[in-house]
């Protein structure tokens, strides 16, 4: 399983290893503004069961840092580009807006000098009582050097600075209760998310249980062999396989075909270990009628290796398969699924802290829905359709992802590339998603003829999405990237693209961008732009675009970037003046 090839990042500075690796350029902010958060966008994005609290907007005696949009800084890699740094003993206190018995914290602690990570903890206090501490580690954060990055601090260029940790509190806290998080060592907090978790799900009637095959829920004994036997038995008997509450040391791929695996809940059932993952058969003979639901897959991947098959979910899963309510963390790719196959539904999953893509449908996946998922802190694209051309070429069907719908997902903080990307393919739809805080080499939503993909054709729909603080620097293209951008790299982009009723908010650079050889047949209707770092439309290709029903405010530079002596481009439906041609500001 290999990732599409990207050009390595240039590392301009090499630093000597010190006792602790820690960015030193974050600026404190004494009066932070209230920036738009993903949860503020009604009717778009994933419907999440937790209440999120931005650290910079709750009570603290720590130091608020940011805002800062430079990747590789603690503020720049935080949600809303602000966070709170606590010194040992300092606190952050949250007043609960809703009942809760579980917490998930997005944090950063300094790395160790050798890059292998170090441990810490947060003391949790509520209603005058001390709760079980929350264990923290830097093992799964802090990458260095050029793509695909390493754990060697001597290479400099630190990035991917945050991780997240969760725990059940062991008590039910009512709305209005205060919870204090106290740092044991220097700790930066970005988000604190509290949730009311339901009791473990019971064993379904007639289901087999992995416990009956000797799987140890305490994790002391390897459980991979027991799971394999239980899966084979459940398939042969056409029964559901139940995985009771526990932490199972699986540590291997579990091959599924024609079977349902159900846990006791994504907070209660955890499959853990090096190499852990659930997989379908390899293409072109996909597994069918697989259902995996209500469990967590938590790996031990601390460095990206594109030659290793380390997905939380992998292989080919079609024929009505469903992936539902999964928590996937610390693997290389959340879900990497190789086609051709047809008919998959991915819904209600949380994919956090992975070293490459969140979800990638690779080559010939059709009639698939990706809906209601949270994807955060990925090492590459949040959600990608990569229609890598097959033996039938760039105009063939073998490699084309088609009739895929990406809807009502929340994608936050990809550390590289785009929030949502469509590389070739045809007749795909991206609608009602929220994409926030892009870091480097990408935009919020992207369509391109790139990475040797089948050429875009048919009708591509981008409808009713919201981007927040999207767009970023791109060192190798020598251009900033817009929040919504189109790139004709491998061939002119000629597919029918219909962009309808989208909101591009607080874009780091331009709101809208066309780039490459030639971009045509793009129709933008009902676009709302609120604040840009530079232009409204950045034209860097030949071609044409229709733009109607535009509403814009807070555009920081000339509305139109266009150098007519370099490219001939026709804009219809609206007139953007004045225009600018010159160095990017």
C-alpha positions in Angstrom: 0.0 0.0 0.0 1.7 3.2 -1.1 0.8 6.8 -1.0 0.6 9.0 -4.1 4.1 10.6 -4.5 4.6 14.0 -3.2 7.6 16.2 -3.5 9.5 16.4 -0.2 9.3 19.4 1.9 12.4 21.6 1.9 13.9 22.0 5.3 15.7 25.3 5.5 17.2 25.0 9.0 18.9 22.1 10.7 19.1 22.4 14.5 21.1 20.4 17.0 19.3 18.1 19.3 18.6 19.8 22.7 17.2 18.4 25.9 13.6 19.0 24.7 12.3 19.9 21.3 9.8 22.8 21.6 8.9 25.6 19.2 10.0 29.0 20.5 8.2 31.4 18.2 4.6 31.3 19.4 3.5 34.7 20.6 1.2 35.2 23.6 -2.2 36.8 23.1 -3.6 38.7 26.0 -7.1 39.2 24.6 -8.0 36.5 22.1 -10.7 37.2 19.5 -13.7 34.8 19.3 -13.0 33.0 16.0 -15.5 30.9 14.2 -15.2 27.2 15.3 -16.4 24.2 13.4 -19.2 23.7 15.9 -20.6 27.1 15.0 -21.6 26.1 11.5 -25.2 24.9 11.7 -26.5 22.3 9.3 -23.0 21.4 7.9 -20.3 19.0 9.1 -20.6 16.0 11.3 -23.1 15.8 14.1 -20.8 15.1 17.0 -22.0 13.8 20.4 -19.4 15.8 22.4 -19.2 19.4 23.4 -15.9 21.1 22.3 -14.3 23.8 24.3 -11.5 25.9 22.7 -8.8 26.2 25.4 -8.2 29.9 24.7 -11.9 30.7 25.5 -12.2 29.1 28.9 -10.8 30.0 32.3 -7.0 29.6 32.7 -3.9 30.9 34.4 -1.8 29.7 31.5 -0.6 31.7 28.5 -2.8 32.1 25.4 -0.7 31.8 22.3 -1.6 33.0 18.7 -3.2 33.6 16.4 -0.6 32.3 14.0 -0.9 30.7 10.6 2.6 29.3 10.3 2.6 25.5 10.2 5.1 24.0 12.6 4.2 26.3 15.5 2.0 25.4 18.4 -0.5 28.2 17.7 -0.4 27.6 13.9 -1.3 23.9 14.3 -4.1 24.6 16.7 -7.8 24.7 16.0 -8.6 28.4 15.3 -4.8 29.0 15.3 -4.7 29.7 19.0 -4.1 27.5 22.1 -3.1 27.7 25.8 0.3 26.8 27.2 0.4 25.6 30.8 3.5 25.6 32.9 3.7 22.8 35.6 0.9 23.3 38.1 -1.1 25.8 35.9 -4.7 25.0 35.2 -7.4 25.2 32.6 -11.0 25.1 34.0 -14.1 24.2 31.9 -17.7 24.8 33.0 -19.7 22.0 31.4 -22.5 23.1 29.1 -23.9 19.6 29.0 -23.5 16.4 31.2 -20.4 14.4 30.6 -18.6 11.3 31.8 -15.7 11.2 29.3 -13.1 13.6 28.0 -10.9 13.9 24.9 -8.0 16.4 25.0 -6.0 17.7 22.0 -2.6 18.5 23.5 1.1 18.9 22.8 4.0 18.2 25.2 7.7 18.6 24.3 9.4 15.8 22.5 12.4 14.0 23.9 15.9 14.7 22.6 16.1 11.4 20.7 12.6 11.9 19.1 11.2 8.7 20.7 8.8 10.7 22.8 8.2 11.2 26.5 5.3 10.9 28.8 3.3 13.2 31.1 -0.2 13.5 32.5 -3.0 15.9 33.3 -4.6 15.9 36.7 -8.3 16.1 36.4 -10.4 17.6 39.3 -14.2 18.0 39.5 -16.6 18.9 42.3 -13.7 19.0 44.8 -12.6 15.4 43.9 -9.6 14.2 42.0 -10.4 12.0 39.0 -8.1 9.5 37.4 -5.2 11.3 35.6 -5.2 11.5 31.8 -2.0 10.0 30.4 -0.2 12.0 27.7 2.7 11.1 25.4 4.6 12.8 22.6 5.4 9.4 21.0 2.8 9.9 18.2 3.5 13.6 17.5 6.6 15.6 16.5 7.8 14.8 13.0 10.9 16.2 11.4 12.7 16.7 8.1 11.3 16.3 4.6 8.5 14.1 3.3 7.6 11.5 4.4 9.2 12.8 7.7 11.1 11.1 10.5 11.4 11.1 14.3 14.9 12.6 14.2 14.9 16.1 15.9 18.4 16.8 14.3 16.7 17.2 10.9 14.7 20.2 12.1 11.5 21.4 10.5 9.3 20.2 13.3 5.6 19.7 12.5 2.6 17.5 13.5 3.0 18.8 17.1 -0.3 17.6 18.6 -1.9 14.4 19.6 -5.1 13.6 21.5 -5.8 11.5 24.6 -9.1 10.3 26.0 -10.5 8.7 29.1 -13.7 7.8 30.8 -14.1 9.9 34.0 -15.7 7.2 36.1 -18.4 9.5 37.2 -21.3 11.4 35.7 -20.9 15.2 35.8 -24.0 17.4 35.4 -24.2 20.5 33.2 -22.8 23.4 35.1 -20.1 21.4 36.8 -16.5 22.7 36.6 -13.6 20.4 35.5 -10.0 21.6 36.1 -7.1 20.2 34.1 -3.7 20.7 35.8 -0.4 20.2 34.0 2.3 18.0 35.3 4.9 19.4 32.9 4.8 22.1 30.2 1.7 21.3 28.2 -0.2 23.1 25.4 -3.9 22.5 25.2 -5.9 23.2 22.0 -9.3 21.5 22.5 -11.1 19.9 25.4 -14.1 17.8 24.4 -16.5 16.4 26.9 -19.0 13.7 26.1 -21.8 11.7 27.8 -20.9 8.1 26.8 -23.7 5.5 27.0 -23.2 2.2 28.8 -21.6 -0.6 26.9 -23.8 -2.2 24.3 -25.0 -5.7 25.2 -24.3 -8.9 23.2 -26.8 -9.2 20.4 -29.1 -12.2 20.6 -27.6 -15.2 18.9 -24.2 -13.5 18.4 -20.9 -15.3 18.9 -18.4 -13.6 21.2 -14.6 -13.3 20.9 -14.6 -14.1 24.7 -15.8 -17.6 23.8 -12.6 -18.1 21.7 -10.2 -17.0 24.4 -9.7 -13.3 23.6 -8.3 -11.5 26.6 -10.2 -8.3 27.3 -7.4 -7.1 29.6 -4.8 -7.1 26.9 -2.3 -9.2 28.8 -2.3 -12.0 26.2 -2.2 -11.7 22.4 -5.7 -11.9 21.0 -5.1 -12.0 17.2 -5.4 -15.8 16.9 -8.6 -15.8 19.0 -10.1 -13.1 16.8 -9.2 -15.0 13.6 -10.9 -18.1 14.8 -14.0 -16.2 16.0 -14.3 -14.4 12.7 -14.1 -17.7 10.7 -16.8 -19.2 13.0 -19.1 -16.2 12.7 -18.9 -16.3 9.0 -19.4 -20.0 8.7 -22.4 -19.8 11.0 -23.7 -16.6 9.5 -23.8 -14.9 12.9 -22.7 -11.6 14.3 -19.4 -11.6 16.1 -19.6 -9.5 19.3 -16.5 -8.0 20.9 -17.2 -7.2 24.6 -15.9 -4.2 26.5 -12.1 -4.4 26.8 -8.7 -3.6 25.4 -7.6 -6.4 23.1 -4.0 -6.9 22.0 -4.7 -7.8 18.4 -1.6 -6.5 16.7 -2.4 -7.9 13.2 -4.7 -7.5 10.2 -8.1 -9.1 10.7 -9.4 -10.3 7.3 -13.2 -9.9 6.9 -15.6 -11.1 4.3 -19.4 -11.6 4.7 -19.3 -11.0 8.4 -20.5 -8.4 11.0 -18.1 -7.5 13.8 -19.8 -5.4 16.5 -18.2 -3.9 19.6 -19.7 -2.6 22.8 -19.1 1.0 21.8 -16.2 3.1 20.5 -15.3 4.2 24.0 -15.6 0.6 25.4 -14.1 -1.8 22.9 -10.5 -1.2 21.7 -8.5 -3.3 19.2 -4.8 -2.3 19.8 -1.3 -3.1 18.9 1.3 -2.8 16.2 -0.1 -3.5 12.8 -3.7 -3.7 14.0 -6.4 -3.2 11.3 -9.5 -4.7 9.8 -9.1 -5.5 6.1 -11.2 -6.7 3.2 -9.9 -9.0 0.5 -7.4 -7.5 -1.9 -8.8 -6.1 -5.2 -10.0 -7.1 -7.7 -12.0 -9.6 -5.6 -13.4 -7.4 -2.8 -15.0 -8.6 0.3 -18.8 -8.2 0.4 -21.4 -7.6 3.1 -18.9 -6.7 5.8 -20.1 -4.6 8.7 -17.7 -3.2 11.4 -19.3 -1.1 14.1 -19.0 0.4 17.6 -15.3 -0.2 18.4 -12.0 1.6 18.4 -8.9 0.6 16.3 -5.8 2.1 18.0 -2.4 1.4 16.6 1.2 2.3 17.4 2.4 4.0 14.3 4.8 6.8 15.2 6.5 7.3 11.9 5.3 7.3 8.3 6.4 4.3 6.2 4.7 4.3 2.8 5.8 0.7 2.1 4.0 -0.7 5.1 0.3 -1.7 5.2 -0.7 0.1 8.3 -4.3 1.3 7.8 -7.0 1.1 10.4 -9.3 -0.2 7.7 -7.8 -1.5 4.4 -8.3 -3.8 1.4 -11.4 -3.8 -0.7 -14.9 -3.7 0.9 -17.9 -3.5 -1.3 -21.2 -5.2 -1.9 -23.1 -3.3 0.7 -20.4 -3.1 3.4 -20.7 -0.7 6.2 -18.1 1.0 8.5 -20.0 2.7 11.3 -19.1 4.4 14.6 -15.4 3.6 14.6 -12.7 5.4 16.5 -9.4 5.1 14.6 -6.2 6.6 15.9 -2.4 6.2 15.7 -2.3 4.2 12.4 -0.7 5.3 9.2 -3.9 5.8 7.3 -7.4 5.9 8.9 -9.0 4.1 5.9 -7.2 3.2 2.7 -9.4 1.2 0.4 -8.3 -0.1 -3.0 -10.8 -0.7 -5.8 -12.3 -1.6 -8.0 -15.3 -2.2 -5.8 -18.8 -0.9 -5.5 -21.1 -0.2 -2.6 -19.6 1.0 0.7 -20.9 3.3 3.5 -18.6 5.0 6.0 -20.5 6.9 8.6 -20.2 8.2 12.2 -16.5 7.5 12.5 -13.7 9.5 14.2 -10.3 9.4 12.6 -7.6 11.2 14.7 -3.9 11.5 14.7 -2.7 9.5 11.8 0.5 9.9 9.8 -1.0 10.0 6.3 -4.5 10.3 4.9 -7.7 10.1 6.9 -9.8 8.3 4.3 -8.5 7.5 0.8 -10.6 5.7 -1.8 -8.0 4.6 -4.3 -8.8 3.6 -7.9 -12.2 2.5 -9.1 -14.4 2.9 -6.1 -18.1 3.5 -6.9 -21.5 4.1 -5.3 -20.0 4.9 -2.0 -21.0 7.3 0.8 -18.7 8.9 3.3 -21.0 10.7 5.7 -21.0 12.2 9.2 -17.4 11.5 10.1 -14.8 13.6 12.0 -11.3 13.6 10.5 -8.7 15.5 12.4 -4.9 15.9 12.6 -4.0 13.7 9.6 -0.5 13.7 8.1 -1.9 14.2 4.5 -5.3 14.8 2.8 -8.3 14.5 5.2 -10.6 12.8 2.7 -9.3 11.9 -0.8 -10.7 10.3 -3.9 -7.6 9.2 -5.9 -8.6 7.9 -9.2 -5.2 6.6 -10.2 -5.4 5.5 -13.9 -5.4 1.8 -14.5 -4.5 -0.4 -17.5 -7.2 1.2 -19.6 -5.6 4.6 -19.3 -6.5 8.1 -18.3 -9.9 8.0 -20.0 -10.8 4.5 -18.7 -13.2 3.3 -16.0 -10.9 1.0 -14.1 -9.2 3.7 -12.1 -12.1 6.2 -11.9 -13.7 6.8 -8.5 -17.3 7.6 -9.5 -20.7 8.2 -8.0 -19.1 8.8 -4.6 -20.8 11.2 -2.1 -18.8 13.0 0.6 -21.3 14.6 2.8 -21.7 16.3 6.3 -18.2 15.5 7.4 -15.9 17.7 9.6 -12.3 17.8 8.5 -9.9 19.7 10.7 -6.1 20.3 10.6 -4.6 18.1 7.9 -0.9 18.6 8.5 -0.2 18.4 4.7 -2.3 18.8 1.6 -6.1 19.3 1.4 -9.1 18.9 3.6 -11.1 17.2 0.9 -9.6 16.3 -2.5 -10.8 14.8 -5.7 -8.0 13.7 -8.0 -9.7 12.8 -11.3 -12.7 10.6 -11.4 -16.2 11.5 -12.4 -19.7 12.3 -11.1 -18.7 12.7 -7.5 -20.3 15.0 -5.0 -18.9 17.0 -2.0 -21.7 18.6 0.0 -22.5 20.1 3.4 -19.0 19.5 4.9 -17.0 21.8 7.2 -13.2 22.0 6.5 -11.0 24.0 8.8 -7.4 25.1 9.5 -5.4 23.9 6.5 -1.6 23.8 7.2 0.6 23.6 4.1 0.5 22.6 0.4 -3.3 22.5 0.2 -6.7 24.1 0.3 -10.0 23.3 2.0 -11.6 21.6 -1.1 -9.6 20.7 -4.2 -10.3 19.3 -7.6 -7.3 18.4 -9.9 -6.0 16.3 -12.7 -3.0 15.2 -10.7 -1.1 12.2 -9.5 -1.6 10.2 -12.7 -5.3 10.1 -12.1 -8.0 9.4 -14.7 -9.0 12.7 -16.2 -11.9 14.5 -14.5 -15.1 14.1 -16.5 -18.9 13.9 -16.0 -20.4 16.3 -13.4 -18.6 17.1 -10.2 -20.7 18.8 -7.6 -19.4 20.9 -4.7 -22.5 22.1 -2.8 -23.2 23.9 0.5 -19.8 23.4 2.1 -18.0 25.8 4.6 -14.3 26.3 4.8 -12.7 28.0 7.8 -9.1 29.4 7.6 -8.4 27.3 4.5 -5.6 27.7 2.0 -1.9 27.6 2.7 1.6 28.1 1.5 2.9 25.8 -1.2 6.7 25.9 -1.3 7.1 23.9 -4.5 4.5 25.6 -6.6 5.8 29.0 -5.6 2.3 30.2 -5.0 -0.1 30.5 -2.1 -3.1 28.1 -2.3 -6.8 29.2 -2.2 -9.5 27.8 0.1 -11.2 26.2 -3.0 -8.8 25.5 -5.8 -8.6 23.7 -9.2 -5.3 22.4 -10.6 -4.8 21.3 -14.2 -1.4 19.7 -13.7 -1.4 16.4 -15.8 -3.9 17.7 -18.4 -6.4 20.5 -18.9 -9.2 20.4 -16.4 -12.4 20.1 -18.6 -14.9 18.2 -16.5 -18.2 19.9 -15.7 -17.7 21.3 -12.2 -20.7 22.9 -10.4 -20.0 24.9 -7.3 -23.2 25.9 -5.5 -24.0 27.7 -2.3 -20.6 27.5 -0.5 -19.1 29.7 2.2 -15.4 30.4 2.3 -14.6 32.1 5.6 -11.4 33.7 6.8 -9.3 32.2 4.0 -5.6 32.5 4.6 -4.9 33.6 1.1 -7.4 33.7 -1.8 -10.9 32.3 -1.6 -11.0 30.8 -5.0 -8.1 29.7 -7.3 -7.5 28.2 -10.8 -4.0 26.9 -11.5 -2.1 25.0 -14.1 -2.5 24.7 -17.9 -6.2 25.3 -18.5 -9.3 25.1 -16.4 -12.7 25.3 -18.0 -16.3 24.3 -17.4 -16.4 25.5 -13.8 -19.6 27.2 -12.8 -19.7 28.9 -9.3 -23.1 30.0 -8.1 -24.1 31.6 -4.7 -20.6 31.9 -3.3 -20.2 33.8 0.0 -16.8 35.0 0.9 -16.0 36.5 4.3 -12.5 37.8 4.8 -9.5 36.8 2.8 -5.8 37.1 3.3 -5.3 38.2 -0.3 -7.6 38.1 -3.3 -11.1 36.8 -4.0 -10.2 35.0 -7.2 -6.6 34.0 -8.1 -6.2 33.1 -11.8 -3.1 31.3 -12.7 -4.3 29.2 -15.7 -5.8 29.7 -19.1 -9.5 28.9 -19.5 -12.8 30.2 -18.2 -15.1 30.4 -15.2 -18.6 31.5 -14.6 -19.2 33.3 -11.3 -22.7 34.4 -10.3 -24.5 35.3 -7.1 -21.3 36.4 -5.3 -21.4 38.0 -1.9 -18.1 39.1 -0.4 -16.7 41.3 2.4 -13.3 41.7 4.0 -11.3 41.0 0.9 -7.8 42.1 1.9 -6.3 42.8 -1.6 -7.5 43.5 -5.1 -10.5 41.2 -5.7 -8.9 39.7 -8.8 -5.3 38.3 -9.3 -4.7 37.9 -13.0 -1.7 38.5 -15.3 -3.4 38.6 -18.8 -0.1 38.7 -20.6 0.8 35.3 -19.1 -2.6 33.5 -19.4 -5.8 34.2 -21.3 -8.8 33.6 -19.0 -12.5 34.5 -19.4 -14.5 35.4 -16.4 -18.3 35.7 -16.9 -21.2 36.4 -14.6 -19.5 39.1 -12.6 -16.8 41.7 -12.9 -14.0 41.7 -10.3 -12.1 45.0 -10.3 -9.5 46.1 -9.6 -7.2 43.4 -10.8 -3.6 42.9 -9.7 -0.6 41.3 -11.3 2.6 41.1 -9.4 4.4 39.5 -6.5 2.2 37.8 -3.9 1.9 39.7 -0.7 
